[in-house]
């Protein structure tokens, strides 16, 4: 049995590469040969455009682009090192028109986690719906659609693409209802994000310890509302410094130490060694849980509400973590034994689901 995973492994995004690493490693640890298919997605590459030209401020766009180009180039180099050293990739890289040949190479395919079934991510690329694969080989694991509803003009295409799947697994409960409403009749499982399939020890083995000590880590993927001021006030209260992982060329906030072009291994190290984590990211939340950190989450951002992180913490029965103003929340203990039991039960569910794929 040989399994090929199709996911956003070449996204310059910590959650994307670490969930790909986790799923592939977990399946390998089950005694099954597994690789991440090194698919070159043109829409994904275009996501990382360097220059942001605006008619009313061309010079600012160019300057931001030059800064961004340097940061992205440095970060991409680090991500490529992580991919080649930590993830089992297919020997060859594939363009879209070459994917059909993979039916001879793999016994089964899995659409990996992350927002691979989003109607807006990477141009709604059919490769992540395994349109190249034979129906009997199509499976998913904790796929996310990343939206509250399917756009009307894409409903028929979703039905066409997903009704051919042999096994469907989603990451969010609400995704099942959303897909049911458009006529997906297949049985659908809900499984935890792949990052939770591995123990903290495995991540610790690849994490790089940062030189800094006694800090609050801030990590955001969406424009924060109160996150930075919250972290600053908490830092003053606890006599800690604030470290902010952020690659965007933005106006710097006084009193915060910025880190750019951080590698996946360094990212893990910063979370593992933080005194506190303040985040609005799903995977920032996930790894705070995995490393048993004191953490706080801003669900409501300038880009909307992060329902994915909220649903995750509800599933794990973790409460009292939401940042709703600049004022620091009280330190409350988390029952990590109870949390780990929930995660353990979810792993068992995932093993049973993946066994269905392996058995064919």
DOLOGU-213121 format. One line per 3 residues: their letters; for each residue x, y, z of N, C-alpha, C, CB. Coordinates in steps of 0.02 Angstrom, whole numbers. Glycine has a CB too. Layout:
# residues N
A	X Y Z X Y Z X Y Z X Y Z ~ ...
//
This chain:
# residues 360
XXX	42 -60 0 0 0 0 44 62 0 -48 0 61 ~ 29 107 -46 65 170 -49 14 227 -57 116 171 -109 ~ 18 276 -12 -30 330 -10 3 396 -29 -62 336 61
XXX	-32 435 -70 -8 501 -89 -54 554 -59 -4 509 -165 ~ -25 604 -26 -63 658 5 -60 720 -40 -35 675 76 ~ -117 750 -51 -121 812 -90 -143 868 -42 -170 805 -150
XXX	-99 917 -31 -115 970 17 -74 1032 1 -102 947 89 ~ -81 1085 42 -45 1148 31 25 1146 61 -85 1207 60 ~ 64 1095 45 129 1087 78 180 1141 58 157 1019 62
XXX	170 1173 0 218 1224 -21 194 1295 -6 230 1218 -96 ~ 140 1300 33 120 1366 58 173 1389 107 49 1363 91 ~ 188 1453 106 237 1480 154 197 1499 216 277 1542 125
XXX	174 1448 250 127 1455 304 140 1399 355 52 1453 278 ~ 148 1417 419 168 1368 469 117 1312 477 178 1402 536 ~ 54 1329 483 3 1278 491 0 1230 432 -64 1310 501
XXX	7 1258 372 2 1216 311 57 1164 308 5 1260 249 ~ 119 1184 321 174 1136 314 176 1088 374 241 1173 309 ~ 157 1112 433 160 1068 492 104 1017 492 157 1110 556
XXX	45 1035 466 -8 984 461 9 932 408 -76 1017 445 ~ 43 953 354 65 905 303 117 857 333 95 942 242 ~ 165 885 370 215 845 404 182 794 451 263 891 444
XXX	133 817 490 101 775 541 63 717 510 55 817 584 ~ 21 731 459 -19 678 430 25 625 396 -68 707 379 ~ 74 648 359 119 600 325 157 558 375 167 638 279
XXX	183 590 427 222 553 477 179 503 515 256 601 526 ~ 118 524 531 72 481 568 55 418 528 7 519 586 ~ 42 427 464 26 369 421 87 324 413 0 392 351
XXX	146 354 405 208 315 403 217 275 467 269 361 391 ~ 200 306 524 207 272 589 157 215 596 198 322 646 ~ 105 215 555 57 159 555 83 101 513 -12 183 528
XXX	142 110 485 174 56 446 155 57 372 155 -10 475 ~ 132 115 348 110 121 279 155 171 243 36 142 274 ~ 176 154 182 216 201 143 172 259 122 247 165 80
XXX	196 319 136 156 379 122 201 436 101 114 399 184 ~ 179 475 52 217 533 28 169 591 18 255 516 -37 ~ 196 650 23 160 710 2 177 722 -71 179 773 47
XXX	126 725 -113 137 735 -185 161 807 -195 72 721 -226 ~ 219 813 -226 249 879 -236 218 914 -296 327 874 -244 ~ 156 934 -287 118 967 -340 134 1041 -342 43 956 -330
XXX	148 1066 -401 162 1137 -410 97 1172 -429 217 1149 -463 ~ 66 1204 -380 4 1240 -392 19 1312 -411 -42 1238 -329 ~ 4 1331 -472 17 1399 -496 -24 1450 -455 0 1405 -571
XXX	-89 1437 -443 -127 1485 -401 -97 1494 -331 -199 1461 -395 ~ -70 1439 -303 -38 1445 -237 24 1489 -240 -19 1375 -210 ~ 64 1480 -292 124 1522 -300 105 1595 -310 165 1497 -360
XXX	51 1607 -344 29 1676 -357 4 1710 -293 -24 1678 -410 ~ -12 1670 -243 -34 1698 -179 20 1742 -148 -53 1642 -130 ~ 83 1726 -164 140 1761 -133 170 1812 -181 193 1711 -112
XXX	126 1851 -213 149 1905 -255 188 1955 -214 89 1940 -291 ~ 241 1981 -243 285 2025 -205 260 2096 -201 353 2024 -236 ~ 240 2125 -257 223 2195 -258 148 2207 -254 250 2228 -321
XXX	130 2258 -217 60 2277 -207 52 2349 -233 38 2270 -132 ~ 42 2356 -297 37 2423 -327 -32 2453 -315 52 2420 -402 ~ -31 2515 -292 -94 2551 -283 -88 2618 -319 -110 2562 -207
XXX	-139 2634 -357 -137 2695 -398 -122 2757 -357 -202 2704 -434 ~ -150 2759 -297 -142 2820 -257 -77 2821 -217 -201 2827 -210 ~ -40 2766 -216 22 2766 -178 71 2715 -208 9 2750 -103
XXX	94 2730 -267 138 2684 -304 204 2675 -268 150 2710 -374 ~ 232 2729 -242 298 2725 -210 295 2681 -148 324 2795 -191 ~ 243 2690 -108 235 2649 -47 228 2575 -66 174 2671 -5
XXX	192 2562 -120 183 2493 -143 249 2461 -162 135 2490 -201 ~ 291 2500 -197 357 2474 -218 402 2462 -158 390 2524 -267 ~ 402 2509 -111 445 2501 -52 424 2441 -10 443 2565 -9
XXX	358 2434 -1 333 2376 36 351 2312 0 257 2381 47 ~ 346 2314 -67 362 2256 -107 434 2235 -101 346 2268 -179 ~ 480 2283 -98 551 2268 -92 566 2236 -24 593 2332 -101
XXX	535 2263 28 544 2234 95 515 2163 97 511 2278 149 ~ 455 2157 69 421 2093 70 459 2040 30 350 2100 42 ~ 489 2061 -27 526 2014 -69 585 1985 -31 551 2049 -132
XXX	619 2027 6 677 2003 45 654 1954 100 715 2063 78 ~ 600 1971 135 575 1928 189 551 1861 161 518 1963 227 ~ 511 1864 107 483 1802 80 538 1757 52 433 1818 25
XXX	587 1786 19 642 1746 -9 679 1710 47 691 1791 -49 ~ 692 1745 101 727 1715 158 685 1661 191 745 1770 210 ~ 621 1675 199 575 1628 231 565 1566 187 507 1661 246
XXX	557 1577 121 547 1521 75 607 1473 77 536 1547 4 ~ 666 1500 82 726 1458 86 723 1414 148 790 1502 87 ~ 702 1441 204 696 1402 266 642 1349 261 682 1449 325
XXX	586 1367 229 532 1319 221 553 1262 175 469 1354 192 ~ 592 1277 123 616 1224 78 662 1176 114 652 1255 18 ~ 702 1202 161 746 1159 201 703 1112 244 793 1201 247
XXX	650 1140 274 604 1099 315 572 1044 273 550 1144 348 ~ 548 1062 213 515 1014 169 562 957 151 490 1048 106 ~ 623 973 133 670 922 111 697 879 168 728 954 74
XXX	699 906 228 728 869 284 676 834 328 769 916 326 ~ 614 858 328 565 832 375 504 798 344 541 887 419 ~ 490 811 280 430 784 249 449 735 193 386 840 221
XXX	416 678 191 426 629 138 390 654 75 401 558 158 ~ 428 683 29 399 709 -32 407 659 -89 432 776 -52 ~ 362 663 -138 370 622 -198 436 640 -232 310 633 -248
XXX	465 593 -267 531 604 -299 528 660 -350 556 541 -332 ~ 471 665 -385 464 715 -438 414 768 -417 442 682 -503 ~ 422 826 -449 372 880 -441 325 876 -501 407 951 -436
XXX	261 890 -490 211 880 -542 173 943 -559 163 826 -521 ~ 163 953 -624 117 1004 -649 48 973 -652 140 1032 -720 ~ -4 1014 -659 -73 989 -658 -85 935 -711 -121 1046 -669
XXX	-59 946 -772 -73 899 -827 -37 832 -818 -53 930 -892 ~ 9 828 -770 46 766 -759 16 723 -703 118 782 -742 ~ -32 750 -667 -57 716 -607 -92 649 -621 -105 761 -570
XXX	-124 643 -679 -161 582 -695 -115 521 -694 -195 589 -763 ~ -52 531 -711 -4 475 -713 7 445 -644 62 498 -742 ~ -11 482 -591 1 458 -522 -44 400 -502 -9 515 -474
XXX	-96 386 -542 -139 328 -527 -100 263 -531 -197 326 -576 ~ -46 262 -569 -3 203 -574 46 198 -515 36 204 -641 ~ 56 256 -482 107 260 -429 78 246 -359 139 329 -430
XXX	15 266 -348 -14 262 -281 -77 218 -280 -30 333 -255 ~ -86 183 -224 -145 141 -214 -204 181 -188 -129 84 -166 ~ -189 237 -155 -242 280 -128 -215 352 -123 -267 255 -59
XXX	-262 399 -127 -244 470 -119 -285 499 -61 -258 510 -184 ~ -254 546 -26 -289 582 27 -282 656 15 -261 562 97 ~ -339 690 10 -337 763 12 -323 781 85 -405 796 -14
XXX	-265 811 97 -245 825 165 -284 882 195 -171 841 168 ~ -268 901 255 -306 952 291 -291 1022 266 -291 947 366 ~ -311 1072 306 -307 1142 288 -367 1160 244 -240 1158 252
XXX	-370 1221 220 -429 1244 183 -425 1224 109 -436 1321 188 ~ -412 1160 98 -403 1133 31 -467 1133 -11 -376 1062 35 ~ -525 1134 23 -589 1135 -13 -624 1203 -9 -635 1081 15
XXX	-585 1254 4 -613 1322 5 -633 1343 -65 -563 1372 36 ~ -690 1377 -72 -709 1401 -139 -666 1459 -163 -781 1422 -138 ~ -626 1488 -119 -586 1546 -138 -510 1536 -135 -604 1603 -93
XXX	-487 1486 -98 -414 1475 -94 -387 1444 -159 -398 1428 -34 ~ -329 1466 -178 -290 1440 -235 -334 1427 -297 -255 1377 -216 ~ -379 1473 -310 -417 1470 -372 -464 1411 -378 -371 1469 -429
XXX	-486 1383 -320 -532 1326 -321 -502 1269 -364 -603 1347 -348 ~ -439 1256 -353 -400 1209 -393 -427 1137 -386 -325 1212 -373 ~ -447 1107 -442 -474 1039 -442 -426 986 -418 -497 1022 -510
XXX	-361 1000 -421 -311 951 -399 -321 932 -326 -240 977 -410 ~ -343 981 -285 -354 968 -214 -420 931 -201 -353 1033 -175 ~ -460 922 -253 -519 880 -250 -506 813 -285 -580 917 -283
XXX	-442 801 -300 -419 738 -331 -456 723 -397 -430 680 -283 ~ -468 774 -437 -503 765 -500 -463 721 -549 -517 832 -532 ~ -400 712 -536 -356 671 -579 -359 597 -561 -285 696 -575
XXX	-387 581 -502 -382 513 -475 -443 471 -492 -372 516 -400 ~ -434 405 -491 -490 359 -498 -533 364 -435 -465 285 -509 ~ -599 360 -444 -645 369 -387 -629 323 -328 -716 358 -409
XXX	-612 260 -342 -600 212 -289 -539 229 -247 -591 142 -318 ~ -498 277 -271 -438 296 -234 -445 363 -198 -379 299 -282 ~ -503 395 -202 -512 462 -176 -534 462 -102 -562 500 -217
XXX	-496 496 -61 -511 502 10 -489 572 34 -475 446 52 ~ -516 592 91 -492 654 121 -479 642 195 -543 712 112 ~ -440 686 226 -431 684 299 -435 756 325 -362 650 318
XXX	-485 769 367 -493 834 401 -488 893 353 -440 842 456 ~ -518 885 294 -520 940 246 -564 996 273 -546 916 177 ~ -544 1058 259 -582 1116 281 -607 1155 221 -540 1161 328
XXX	-669 1179 224 -695 1220 169 -687 1295 184 -768 1204 156 ~ -673 1312 246 -654 1380 264 -706 1433 248 -592 1397 230 ~ -770 1416 248 -822 1466 234 -887 1444 268 -833 1475 158
XXX	-934 1491 271 -998 1478 304 -1049 1447 257 -1026 1541 334 ~ -1039 1456 193 -1085 1427 144 -1050 1422 76 -1150 1470 138 ~ -1075 1378 34 -1046 1369 -33 -1079 1419 -80 -1056 1295 -58
XXX	-1039 1458 -117 -1068 1505 -166 -1113 1469 -215 -1013 1543 -203 ~ -1168 1501 -234 -1218 1471 -278 -1187 1446 -343 -1272 1522 -294 ~ -1140 1485 -371 -1111 1467 -436 -1060 1410 -433 -1078 1527 -466
XXX	-1047 1384 -371 -999 1330 -364 -1031 1266 -336 -942 1351 -319 ~ -1095 1268 -320 -1128 1211 -288 -1127 1148 -331 -1200 1228 -271 ~ -1142 1155 -395 -1143 1097 -439 -1073 1067 -447 -1172 1115 -507
XXX	-1023 1110 -450 -954 1086 -457 -932 1049 -395 -907 1145 -472 ~ -951 1074 -336 -936 1038 -274 -967 968 -275 -963 1077 -212 ~ -1030 963 -295 -1064 898 -298 -1028 852 -346 -1138 907 -319
XXX	-1011 878 -403 -976 837 -454 -910 812 -427 -965 879 -518 ~ -872 855 -393 -806 836 -369 -808 788 -308 -767 897 -351 ~ -854 800 -262 -853 763 -199 -893 698 -200 -879 806 -145
XXX	-942 693 -243 -982 632 -245 -942 572 -270 -1043 641 -290 ~ -883 583 -298 -840 528 -319 -794 502 -265 -799 550 -377 ~ -794 534 -206 -749 513 -152 -772 449 -119 -743 568 -100
XXX	-724 406 -103 -740 344 -68 -749 357 7 -685 292 -79 ~ -705 397 36 -710 415 107 -699 490 114 -657 375 150 ~ -744 523 152 -738 595 163 -730 608 238 -800 632 135
XXX	-678 646 254 -666 668 323 -657 744 321 -603 633 354 ~ -692 778 366 -689 851 371 -661 871 439 -759 882 361 ~ -637 933 443 -607 956 505 -658 990 551 -551 1005 491
XXX	-708 1024 521 -757 1060 562 -826 1027 556 -761 1133 540 ~ -861 1026 613 -929 997 615 -976 1033 567 -957 1000 686 ~ -971 1100 565 -1018 1138 524 -1009 1124 449 -1010 1212 537
XXX	-950 1100 429 -938 1084 359 -982 1027 335 -864 1066 348 ~ -998 981 380 -1042 925 362 -1111 952 343 -1049 874 422 ~ -1137 997 384 -1203 1027 369 -1202 1066 304 -1225 1072 427
XXX	-1148 1103 294 -1142 1144 233 -1142 1101 171 -1077 1187 235 ~ -1105 1045 173 -1103 1001 115 -1167 961 106 -1043 953 121 ~ -1200 944 162 -1264 909 158 -1315 952 120 -1290 891 229
XXX	-1314 1017 135 -1363 1064 106 -1357 1069 30 -1354 1133 137 ~ -1298 1054 3 -1291 1059 -70 -1298 991 -103 -1224 1091 -88 ~ -1313 939 -63 -1329 874 -92 -1274 822 -90 -1348 884 -161
XXX	-1224 832 -47 -1173 780 -38 -1202 726 8 -1105 809 -9 ~ -1216 668 -20 -1252 616 18 -1206 567 53 -1298 578 -29 ~ -1142 568 37 -1095 519 65 -1091 524 141 -1026 528 35
XXX	-1071 469 173 -1055 472 244 -994 517 253 -1040 400 273 ~ -996 559 305 -940 604 316 -918 600 389 -960 677 299 ~ -853 590 399 -824 589 466 -798 659 482 -767 536 471
XXX	-792 673 546 -759 734 569 -699 714 610 -809 780 610 ~ -640 737 589 -578 718 623 -538 779 642 -536 671 579 ~ -499 771 694 -459 826 720 -402 843 672 -431 808 790
XXX	-380 906 676 -325 929 633 -265 883 640 -306 1002 652 ~ -230 869 584 -173 823 586 -119 840 636 -143 819 519 ~ -111 905 652 -58 924 699 -68 890 767 -57 1000 708
XXX	-131 872 784 -144 840 849 -131 764 847 -216 852 870 ~ -115 738 789 -102 666 784 -34 647 814 -105 643 711 ~ 11 696 818 79 683 844 85 710 915 133 713 798
XXX	128 680 954 140 703 1023 185 764 1023 171 647 1065 ~ 183 801 1078 226 860 1085 300 841 1081 212 896 1152 ~ 317 779 1101 387 757 1099 414 757 1028 393 687 1129
XXX	372 737 980 395 735 910 409 806 886 342 702 865 ~ 366 853 904 378 923 884 439 952 921 316 966 898 ~ 446 933 984 504 957 1022 570 935 991 501 931 1095
XXX	569 876 960 630 850 928 653 892 869 619 779 906 ~ 606 927 837 626 968 780 626 1043 796 580 955 721 ~ 597 1061 854 592 1132 873 662 1161 887 547 1141 934
XXX	672 1223 867 735 1258 881 722 1308 937 762 1294 817 ~ 758 1301 992 749 1345 1049 773 1416 1033 786 1318 1111 ~ 731 1466 1045 751 1534 1030 801 1561 1081 689 1581 1027
XXX	840 1612 1063 887 1641 1111 852 1681 1166 937 1686 1074 ~ 792 1705 1151 755 1746 1199 724 1703 1255 701 1786 1164 ~ 717 1733 1313 683 1701 1369 633 1749 1400 734 1678 1423
XXX	585 1722 1438 536 1762 1474 499 1811 1428 571 1801 1530 ~ 458 1782 1385 422 1823 1336 351 1798 1325 460 1825 1269 ~ 310 1844 1302 244 1827 1276 250 1825 1200 189 1880 1299
XXX	228 1771 1170 230 1766 1097 163 1787 1068 247 1694 1075 ~ 167 1831 1019 107 1851 981 115 1823 910 98 1929 980 ~ 63 1789 888 62 1763 819 -7 1774 790 82 1688 816
XXX	-9 1811 734 -74 1824 702 -70 1809 628 -96 1897 714 ~ -125 1786 600 -130 1777 528 -181 1825 499 -149 1704 511 ~ -224 1852 543 -273 1902 522 -259 1967 558 -345 1877 537
XXX	-283 2022 530 -272 2088 561 -302 2089 631 -302 2144 517 ~ -261 2099 683 -287 2098 751 -327 2160 769 -230 2090 800 ~ -370 2153 819 -408 2209 845 -376 2232 910 -483 2190 856
XXX	-376 2189 961 -348 2206 1026 -286 2165 1044 -400 2196 1080 ~ -265 2121 999 -214 2072 1015 -148 2103 1039 -200 2029 955 ~ -123 2153 1003 -57 2182 1020 -60 2221 1086 -33 2228 964
XXX	-111 2261 1094 -117 2300 1156 -129 2253 1216 -174 2352 1151 ~ -167 2200 1204 -178 2150 1256 -111 2120 1278 -225 2094 1230 ~ -70 2101 1230 -5 2070 1245 40 2119 1282 29 2046 1180
XXX	39 2182 1262 81 2232 1295 60 2242 1368 77 2300 1258 ~ -4 2244 1381 -28 2253 1449 -14 2191 1492 -104 2268 1450 ~ -22 2133 1462 -6 2071 1498 69 2068 1513 -28 2009 1457
XXX	110 2089 1466 182 2089 1475 203 2135 1532 218 2109 1410 ~ 172 2194 1535 187 2242 1589 168 2213 1656 151 2309 1577 ~ 112 2178 1657 86 2148 1719 132 2092 1743 15 2121 1708
XXX	160 2054 1696 200 1995 1712 275 2007 1706 180 1937 1668 ~ 294 2068 1689 365 2086 1680 399 2042 1627 402 2079 1747 ~ 367 2039 1569 392 1999 1513 400 2043 1451 345 1940 1498
XXX	440 2021 1404 444 2056 1340 392 2026 1292 516 2051 1310 ~ 378 2062 1239 330 2038 1188 368 2025 1123 274 2091 1177 ~ 361 1964 1098 390 1946 1034 333 1932 985 437 1883 1040
XXX	337 1963 927 283 1959 878 311 1929 812 251 2029 865 ~ 287 1869 794 305 1839 730 260 1869 676 299 1761 731 ~ 289 1910 633 251 1945 582 296 1964 524 216 2007 611
XXX	278 1943 464 320 1955 405 299 2016 364 319 1895 361 ~ 243 2046 382 217 2101 340 253 2166 355 142 2109 350 ~ 270 2203 303 302 2269 313 250 2320 338 336 2294 248
XXX	242 2322 403 190 2365 432 222 2415 480 136 2323 469 ~ 182 2463 502 206 2510 552 219 2471 617 153 2567 564 ~ 279 2479 643 297 2442 704 267 2475 766 373 2438 710
XXX	244 2433 811 216 2457 874 271 2459 926 157 2411 897 ~ 277 2515 959 329 2524 1010 320 2473 1067 328 2595 1038 ~ 376 2446 1090 375 2400 1146 366 2327 1126 320 2419 1192
XXX	369 2314 1060 362 2246 1035 422 2228 993 296 2238 994 ~ 449 2168 1004 506 2143 966 480 2100 909 555 2102 1012 ~ 495 2120 847 469 2085 788 517 2032 763 454 2135 733
XXX	490 1976 742 530 1922 713 501 1907 643 530 1859 758 ~ 544 1910 593 523 1895 525 560 1835 497 533 1957 480 ~ 532 1805 445 563 1749 410 583 1693 458 625 1772 371
XXX	539 1677 504 550 1624 553 536 1556 519 506 1633 617 ~ 579 1507 530 569 1440 501 515 1402 539 636 1400 501 ~ 488 1348 510 439 1307 548 468 1281 613 416 1249 505
XXX	531 1261 612 563 1235 673 571 1291 726 632 1205 657 ~ 587 1351 703 592 1408 749 524 1427 776 625 1468 714 ~ 474 1425 733 405 1439 753 384 1393 811 356 1430 693
XXX	397 1329 804 381 1281 857 419 1298 921 398 1209 835 ~ 483 1317 913 524 1335 971 498 1396 1008 595 1347 949 ~ 475 1446 970 448 1506 1002 385 1491 1042 433 1560 949
XXX	342 1448 1016 281 1430 1054 299 1387 1114 231 1393 1008 ~ 341 1338 1104 359 1291 1158 390 1327 1218 407 1238 1131 ~ 429 1379 1205 467 1411 1259 436 1476 1283 537 1424 1235
XXX	377 1493 1259 344 1555 1281 313 1546 1350 289 1575 1231 ~ 310 1601 1387 274 1601 1451 199 1605 1437 296 1661 1496 ~ 181 1644 1387 112 1650 1365 111 1655 1289 77 1713 1397
XXX	55 1636 1259 44 1646 1187 -21 1684 1178 43 1578 1148 ~ -18 1737 1136 -78 1774 1117 -84 1769 1041 -75 1850 1142 ~ -140 1744 1016 -145 1729 945 -216 1739 919 -121 1658 932
XXX	-222 1745 853 -288 1740 820 -287 1687 766 -309 1809 791 ~ -237 1644 770 -226 1592 720 -251 1524 745 -152 1588 701 ~ -280 1485 699 -301 1417 717 -241 1376 738 -337 1383 657
XXX	-188 1375 699 -131 1333 716 -88 1363 772 -87 1322 655 ~ -92 1429 781 -61 1459 840 -96 1433 902 -65 1535 837 ~ -162 1427 899 -201 1398 954 -185 1324 963 -276 1408 941
XXX	-183 1288 907 -171 1215 910 -105 1199 944 -172 1185 839 ~ -51 1233 924 14 1217 953 21 1243 1025 69 1246 910 ~ -17 1294 1043 -19 1315 1113 -48 1259 1156 -60 1380 1121
XXX	-99 1226 1129 -129 1169 1164 -81 1110 1167 -195 1148 1130 ~ -50 1095 1110 -5 1037 1106 53 1044 1156 23 1030 1035 ~ 78 1106 1164 134 1118 1210 111 1138 1281 180 1171 1182
XXX	45 1134 1294 18 1150 1360 39 1220 1384 42 1097 1411 ~ 28 1270 1342 46 1338 1360 -13 1376 1389 73 1375 1298 ~ 2 1426 1429 -49 1475 1447 -59 1518 1385 -28 1520 1511
XXX	-120 1521 1359 -130 1557 1296 -198 1592 1296 -125 1509 1237 ~ -203 1642 1252 -265 1679 1243 -277 1689 1169 -263 1748 1282 ~ -340 1688 1149 -357 1690 1077 -405 1747 1063 -388 1622 1055
XXX	-390 1785 1011 -436 1836 986 -476 1805 929 -398 1901 963 ~ -539 1789 943 -581 1759 891 -603 1811 840 -643 1726 923 ~ -620 1870 864 -645 1922 819 -587 1964 794 -698 1967 854
XXX	-575 1963 729 -521 2002 698 -551 2049 646 -467 1956 666 ~ -508 2089 616 -532 2135 564 -552 2098 501 -478 2187 548 ~ -534 2034 496 -553 1993 439 -615 1949 454 -495 1948 419
XXX	-644 1959 513 -702 1917 531 -687 1875 592 -722 1873 473 ~ -733 1832 610 -726 1791 670 -693 1724 653 -794 1778 703 ~ -645 1704 695 -609 1642 685 -648 1585 718 -536 1646 714
XXX	-699 1562 683 -742 1509 711 -705 1443 715 -805 1501 669 ~ -652 1433 675 -616 1369 675 -579 1360 741 -566 1366 617 ~ -546 1413 766 -512 1408 831 -562 1401 887 -468 1470 842
XXX	-618 1436 880 -671 1433 931 -700 1362 936 -727 1484 915 ~ -713 1332 878 -740 1264 878 -689 1214 907 -759 1243 806 ~ -625 1225 892 -573 1181 919 -574 1182 995 -504 1201 892
XXX	-574 1242 1025 -572 1246 1098 -636 1221 1130 -560 1319 1119 ~ -692 1229 1096 -755 1200 1121 -750 1124 1122 -815 1222 1077 ~ -721 1096 1070 -713 1023 1066 -669 998 1123 -683 1002 998
XXX	-618 1038 1141 -571 1018 1193 -593 1040 1263 -502 1047 1178 ~ -651 1071 1267 -679 1095 1331 -632 1145 1366 -692 1036 1378 ~ -600 1187 1327 -557 1240 1354 -596 1306 1351 -489 1245 1315
XXX	-606 1338 1409 -644 1400 1411 -602 1456 1441 -709 1390 1452 ~ -629 1517 1439 -597 1575 1470 -534 1598 1436 -580 1558 1540 ~ -530 1588 1370 -469 1605 1333 -479 1663 1284 -444 1546 1295
XXX	-541 1687 1276 -554 1735 1223 -534 1806 1242 -628 1734 1205 ~ -495 1838 1199 -476 1908 1207 -533 1950 1178 -408 1925 1171 ~ -565 1990 1221 -621 2032 1198 -607 2106 1209 -685 2012 1233
XXX	-552 2122 1242 -532 2192 1252 -456 2193 1263 -571 2226 1312 ~ -430 2252 1278 -358 2258 1291 -340 2235 1362 -336 2330 1282 ~ -390 2227 1405 -377 2211 1475 -361 2137 1482 -436 2229 1519
XXX	-303 2120 1514 -284 2050 1522 -334 2009 1562 -216 2045 1555 ~ -344 1948 1539 -388 1902 1575 -352 1872 1635 -413 1846 1528 ~ -389 1848 1682 -359 1814 1739 -326 1749 1717 -412 1800 1794
XXX	-269 1734 1748 -238 1669 1737 -283 1615 1766 -166 1665 1768 ~ -305 1569 1724 -345 1513 1749 -311 1449 1726 -418 1517 1723 ~ -313 1400 1769 -280 1337 1753 -321 1298 1702 -269 1294 1816
XXX	-286 1261 1660 -318 1218 1610 -308 1146 1633 -288 1229 1538 ~ -361 1108 1631 -358 1037 1650 -327 998 1592 -429 1009 1669 ~ -260 997 1590 -225 967 1533 -237 892 1529 -151 982 1538
XXX	-248 860 1585 -262 788 1584 -326 774 1545 -267 759 1655 ~ -377 815 1559 -441 808 1524 -433 824 1449 -494 855 1555 ~ -396 878 1434 -384 897 1364 -348 841 1327 -342 962 1360
XXX	-297 813 1358 -258 759 1326 -300 696 1315 -196 742 1368 ~ -348 685 1361 -393 628 1352 -437 638 1291 -437 618 1414 ~ -462 699 1281 -503 713 1222 -462 704 1158 -531 786 1225
XXX	-400 730 1159 -357 723 1101 -341 649 1088 -291 763 1111 ~ -330 612 1142 -317 540 1135 -375 503 1103 -302 509 1204 ~ -436 521 1123 -495 490 1093 -502 509 1019 -558 511 1131
XXX	-484 571 1003 -487 593 934 -435 556 891 -475 669 930 ~ -377 542 921 -326 504 884 -351 434 868 -261 500 925 ~ -385 404 916 -413 337 904 -462 339 846 -447 309 968
XXX	-506 390 846 -553 399 790 -516 405 724 -598 461 801 ~ -462 443 724 -423 455 663 -389 391 640 -370 509 675 ~ -363 352 687 -332 288 669 -383 242 636 -302 254 732
XXX	-442 238 665 -495 195 637 -516 218 568 -556 193 684 ~ -520 284 559 -538 311 493 -483 296 442 -550 387 498 ~ -421 308 460 -366 296 413 -358 222 397 -300 324 443
XXX	-376 179 444 -374 107 431 -423 88 375 -390 67 495 ~ -480 122 372 -528 110 318 -496 124 250 -591 153 327 ~ -457 177 247 -423 194 184 -370 143 167 -391 265 189
XXX	-332 123 218 -278 75 208 -304 7 185 -237 67 273 ~ -360 -13 215 -389 -78 196 -419 -77 126 -443 -99 246 ~ -433 -17 101 -462 -10 34 -534 -27 33 -425 -53 -14
//
